[in-house]
Amino acid sequence: MSEDEHAKRGIDLDRPNAARVYDYMIGGKLNYAVDRMFADQILSVLPNAQHMALTNRAWLRRAARFAAEQGVRQFLDIGSGMPTVGHVHEVVQAIDPDSRVVYVDNEPIAVAHSEIVLEGNDNAAMVQADAEYPDEVLEHPATEALLDFSEPVMVIMAAFVHFIPDSRDPAGLIGTYRDVLAPGSYLALSSGTWEGQGDETQRSVALYEKSGTPLTLRSPDELRALVKGFEILPPGIVFTPEWRPDGPLEDPPEQSGGLALVARKER
């Protein structure tokens, strides 16, 4: 891709991008040298970072499958990132091919490649928007075409809110999405945490500060405060591998570095 094409798509190659760094961490190919250099810096101070990314991705698939098994057929994946194996539409459409999925991201490479992956899938679409402006998401033609908010929807925020500091009111943002959801809808949320973490986590957070994409890691109580108006389902707010695992855990759960929850809107 030429420099002009990068500029046209709004791709900044001077700074690492969180979605592309995450893609590199989970073994993807949709990243650039600046992203790989930053990811390698993170790995040098936090060798477990790749494991953290992979366990978060595995939790996302379990959460989506859980909602589909409860009869949910509509999914809004906010901050969806790069298309990878086991994307939400693959998980839920394996249960019901008529399940509808809208992905949302503001990273141009994620959008471009998702559009390619979703070509020919009439029940899934990619929306390029800043999810911190809910109207951009909810009033987008693709969202309005695929999702009926008078029926249950699962909203997914996987590794999303830790990029939103308290000063930008993540609770209010989540509340805006909550208010449009029908009773019986779900929220799946995961976030980086300080719980059970060592000094290496502090060093990695410092690197993110320098990158221009700071992290706000949160405790279970802080996450609970973000999801008022939802009922948090068992097993509660736990490390990502502990959320309804498919089998015995192979590693200490705190090595995931992330907390996860699934919550239901009752009314």
Disulfide bonds with the S-S distance in Angstrom:
none
